[in-house]
């Protein structure tokens, strides 16, 4: 991130691309050219606990909301 808050995708002007690893919670309010959302396996995301609670549970609804947040961080490319 530049001093003015703009996203800078190269490493100190060297032309090298960099990746930022973060939690979904940490990404709130940010946008990126590309987002790679990993861990989309049943029991991992959504969590096994949310799956056991079932449809309509608070836990499962929170997992769905987090997935939406993660997917909407991508400006142009989203890889699931």
N, CA, C and O of each residue as an XYZ file, in Angstrom:
320
protein
N       0.851     -1.172      0.000
C       0.000      0.000      0.000
C       0.892      1.228      0.000
O       1.809      1.337      0.815
N       0.626      2.153     -0.912
C       1.387      3.397     -0.967
C       1.045      4.289      0.215
O       0.085      4.027      0.940
N       1.829      5.344      0.409
C       1.600      6.285      1.501
C       0.224      6.928      1.419
O      -0.353      7.281      2.448
N      -0.315      7.087      0.204
C      -1.644      7.694      0.054
C      -2.769      6.664      0.151
O      -3.934      6.996     -0.064
N      -2.423      5.411      0.475
C      -3.425      4.373      0.641
C      -3.726      3.583     -0.610
O      -4.513      2.638     -0.553
N      -3.129      3.931     -1.746
C      -3.366      3.210     -2.997
C      -2.663      1.861     -2.958
O      -1.579      1.721     -2.390
N      -3.297      0.883     -3.567
C      -2.724     -0.466     -3.607
C      -1.554     -0.497     -4.575
O      -1.679     -0.034     -5.709
N      -0.423     -1.034     -4.148
C       0.764     -1.137     -4.973
C       1.112     -2.611     -5.098
O       1.470     -3.244     -4.104
N       1.013     -3.176     -6.309
C       1.207     -4.608     -6.504
C       2.622     -4.988     -6.893
O       2.879     -6.165     -7.144
N       3.547     -4.048     -6.954
C       4.920     -4.459     -7.235
C       5.804     -4.145     -6.038
O       5.510     -3.244     -5.252
N       6.854     -4.874     -5.912
C       7.755     -4.800     -4.775
C       8.729     -3.637     -4.943
O       9.737     -3.763     -5.639
N       8.431     -2.507     -4.308
C       9.316     -1.336     -4.304
C       9.726     -0.897     -5.702
O      10.861     -0.461     -5.897
N       8.830     -1.001     -6.679
C       9.119     -0.524     -8.020
C      10.053     -1.411     -8.816
O      10.525     -1.007     -9.879
N      10.330     -2.609     -8.328
C      11.248     -3.507     -9.022
C      10.553     -4.303    -10.116
O      11.210     -5.020    -10.870
N       9.246     -4.189    -10.211
C       8.505     -4.939    -11.212
C       8.131     -6.330    -10.765
O       7.472     -7.062    -11.504
N       8.546     -6.714     -9.548
C       8.180     -8.030     -9.023
C       6.779     -7.975     -8.442
O       6.446     -7.047     -7.704
N       5.963     -8.953     -8.768
C       4.628     -9.037     -8.196
C       4.708     -9.616     -6.798
O       5.539    -10.482     -6.524
N       3.859     -9.147     -5.929
C       3.829     -9.647     -4.562
C       2.431    -10.158     -4.244
O       1.454     -9.742     -4.867
N       2.340    -11.043     -3.294
C       1.056    -11.571     -2.830
C       0.882    -11.201     -1.368
O       1.833    -11.228     -0.587
N      -0.334    -10.858     -1.015
C      -0.653    -10.561      0.376
C      -1.534    -11.684      0.899
O      -2.602    -11.948      0.346
N      -1.093    -12.344      1.959
C      -1.871    -13.402      2.584
C      -2.583    -12.811      3.788
O      -1.959    -12.168      4.633
N      -3.899    -13.031      3.866
C      -4.658    -12.479      4.984
C      -5.922    -13.273      5.209
O      -6.347    -14.054      4.357
N      -6.510    -13.067      6.354
C      -7.788    -13.691      6.646
C      -8.896    -12.919      5.931
O      -8.697    -11.788      5.488
N     -10.051    -13.544      5.827
C     -11.196    -12.857      5.224
C     -11.561    -11.636      6.060
O     -11.880    -10.579      5.516
N     -11.514    -11.782      7.378
C     -11.836    -10.644      8.250
C     -10.907     -9.462      7.992
O     -11.351     -8.314      7.985
N      -9.635     -9.734      7.782
C      -8.664     -8.662      7.548
C      -8.863     -7.987      6.195
O      -8.428     -6.852      6.001
N      -9.518     -8.673      5.258
C      -9.691     -8.113      3.915
C     -10.895     -7.191      3.784
O     -11.078     -6.563      2.741
N     -11.710     -7.100      4.811
C     -12.913     -6.264      4.739
C     -12.549     -4.836      4.383
O     -11.628     -4.257      4.959
N     -13.278     -4.269      3.426
C     -13.060     -2.893      3.000
C     -11.944     -2.718      1.994
O     -11.703     -1.599      1.540
N     -11.253     -3.791      1.630
C     -10.156     -3.712      0.671
C     -10.584     -4.351     -0.639
O     -11.526     -5.142     -0.671
N      -9.891     -4.009     -1.723
C     -10.113     -4.626     -3.027
C      -8.770     -4.979     -3.640
O      -7.766     -4.309     -3.399
N      -8.765     -6.037     -4.435
C      -7.537     -6.506     -5.066
C      -7.842     -6.874     -6.511
O      -8.969     -7.251     -6.830
N      -6.846     -6.767     -7.388
C      -7.022     -7.169     -8.781
C      -7.373     -8.643     -8.879
O      -8.236     -9.026     -9.669
N      -6.719     -9.463     -8.092
C      -6.967    -10.908     -8.113
C      -7.086    -11.418     -6.684
O      -6.344    -11.000     -5.794
N      -8.020    -12.316     -6.484
C      -8.208    -12.948     -5.185
C      -8.196    -14.458     -5.396
O      -8.894    -14.978     -6.266
N      -7.401    -15.151     -4.595
C      -7.358    -16.604     -4.595
C      -7.962    -17.056     -3.271
O      -7.367    -16.867     -2.210
N      -9.129    -17.644     -3.340
C      -9.833    -18.091     -2.137
C      -9.581    -19.589     -1.977
O     -10.102    -20.405     -2.738
N      -8.777    -19.931     -0.981
C      -8.382    -21.331     -0.795
C      -9.153    -21.944      0.374
O      -9.729    -21.229      1.194
N      -9.156    -23.252      0.438
C      -9.806    -23.946      1.543
C     -11.295    -24.109      1.372
O     -12.022    -24.221      2.360
N     -11.769    -24.125      0.134
C     -13.204    -24.269     -0.113
C     -13.602    -25.741     -0.179
O     -14.100    -26.212     -1.201
N     -13.381    -26.453      0.903
C     -13.770    -27.848      0.994
C     -14.811    -27.988      2.088
O     -14.766    -27.294      3.104
N     -15.749    -28.895      1.865
C     -16.771    -29.131      2.871
C     -16.107    -29.533      4.184
O     -15.280    -30.444      4.217
N     -16.464    -28.863      5.239
C     -15.861    -29.117      6.547
C     -14.768    -28.131      6.895
O     -14.401    -27.986      8.061
N     -14.241    -27.447      5.881
C     -13.235    -26.410      6.120
C     -13.861    -25.030      5.947
O     -13.771    -24.179      6.832
N     -14.487    -24.825      4.811
C     -15.196    -23.558      4.549
C     -16.406    -23.863      3.701
O     -16.264    -23.940      2.480
N     -17.570    -24.039      4.255
C     -17.935    -23.743      5.648
C     -17.398    -24.793      6.627
O     -17.093    -25.927      6.256
N     -17.295    -24.371      7.881
C     -16.744    -25.254      8.904
C     -17.686    -26.422      9.173
O     -18.885    -26.355      8.903
N     -17.111    -27.492      9.709
C     -17.915    -28.667     10.052
C     -18.987    -28.296     11.072
O     -20.110    -28.796     11.011
N     -18.640    -27.424     12.003
C     -19.608    -27.006     13.027
C     -20.812    -26.313     12.403
O     -21.949    -26.547     12.813
N     -20.565    -25.462     11.413
C     -21.670    -24.769     10.733
C     -22.527    -25.753      9.955
O     -23.749    -25.612      9.910
N     -21.900    -26.747      9.343
C     -22.649    -27.744      8.584
C     -23.531    -28.591      9.497
O     -24.659    -28.927      9.136
N     -23.019    -28.934     10.674
C     -23.793    -29.735     11.630
C     -25.000    -28.950     12.125
O     -26.074    -29.521     12.314
N     -24.837    -27.654     12.337
C     -25.961    -26.836     12.802
C     -27.053    -26.744     11.742
O     -28.228    -26.590     12.074
N     -26.672    -26.837     10.470
C     -27.653    -26.936      9.396
C     -28.127    -25.615      8.820
O     -27.770    -24.534      9.286
N     -28.964    -25.750      7.765
C     -29.512    -24.573      7.080
C     -30.288    -23.685      8.047
O     -31.013    -24.167      8.917
N     -30.118    -22.395      7.875
C     -30.817    -21.425      8.703
C     -30.134    -21.123     10.016
O     -30.579    -20.237     10.745
N     -29.058    -21.837     10.343
C     -28.366    -21.574     11.602
C     -27.560    -20.290     11.496
O     -27.156    -19.880     10.408
N     -27.338    -19.678     12.620
C     -26.548    -18.443     12.671
C     -25.126    -18.702     12.184
O     -24.548    -17.898     11.452
N     -24.577    -19.831     12.602
C     -23.202    -20.173     12.227
C     -23.052    -20.321     10.711
O     -22.095    -19.802     10.135
N     -23.975    -21.013     10.064
C     -23.899    -21.216      8.623
C     -24.137    -19.908      7.875
O     -23.493    -19.656      6.857
N     -25.039    -19.086      8.359
C     -25.274    -17.781      7.733
C     -24.031    -16.894      7.815
O     -23.740    -16.153      6.877
N     -23.304    -16.962      8.915
C     -22.056    -16.196      9.061
C     -21.005    -16.694      8.072
O     -20.277    -15.892      7.486
N     -20.921    -18.014      7.883
C     -19.985    -18.575      6.907
C     -20.332    -18.110      5.492
O     -19.434    -17.797      4.710
N     -21.602    -18.063      5.160
C     -22.035    -17.583      3.839
C     -21.685    -16.112      3.653
O     -21.235    -15.697      2.585
N     -21.900    -15.330      4.712
C     -21.575    -13.904      4.650
C     -20.074    -13.710      4.450
O     -19.663    -12.860      3.660
N     -19.258    -14.483      5.148
C     -17.806    -14.386      4.989
C     -17.367    -14.781      3.584
O     -16.458    -14.168      3.025
N     -17.995    -15.783      3.018
C     -17.675    -16.192      1.649
C     -18.001    -15.055      0.677
O     -17.227    -14.779     -0.240
N     -19.140    -14.402      0.876
C     -19.523    -13.261      0.034
C     -18.491    -12.142      0.156
O     -18.076    -11.564     -0.848
N     -18.080    -11.841      1.377
C     -17.063    -10.801      1.602
C     -15.794    -11.155      0.847
O     -15.225    -10.307      0.159
N     -15.346    -12.392      0.966
C     -14.110    -12.817      0.307
C     -14.208    -12.685     -1.208
O     -13.290    -12.180     -1.855
N     -15.322    -13.141     -1.768
C     -15.464    -13.118     -3.226
C     -15.600    -11.701     -3.781
O     -15.180    -11.441     -4.909
N     -16.166    -10.804     -3.024
C     -16.345     -9.432     -3.522
C     -15.114     -8.558     -3.325
O     -15.160     -7.370     -3.642
N     -14.019     -9.104     -2.813
C     -12.761     -8.348     -2.711
C     -12.053     -8.296     -4.066
O     -11.168     -7.463     -4.265
N     -12.428     -9.173     -4.997
C     -11.755     -9.246     -6.293
C     -12.307     -8.203     -7.253
O     -13.517     -8.111     -7.456
N     -11.405     -7.413     -7.845
C     -11.805     -6.443     -8.864
C     -12.036     -7.123    -10.199
O     -13.054     -6.881    -10.846
N     -11.102     -7.976    -10.624
C     -11.208     -8.581    -11.970
C     -11.105    -10.090    -11.959
O     -11.793    -10.737    -12.748
N     -10.285    -10.689    -11.111
C     -10.059    -12.136    -11.131
C     -10.323    -12.748     -9.775
O      -9.801    -12.301     -8.753
N     -11.155    -13.795     -9.790
C     -11.435    -14.563     -8.584
C     -11.168    -16.032     -8.904
O     -11.724    -16.585     -9.852
N     -10.307    -16.654     -8.097
C      -9.990    -18.062     -8.281
C     -10.436    -18.789     -7.027
O      -9.983    -18.486     -5.923
N     -11.335    -19.761     -7.209
C     -11.845    -20.542     -6.078
C     -11.166    -21.891     -6.037
O     -11.456    -22.701     -5.157
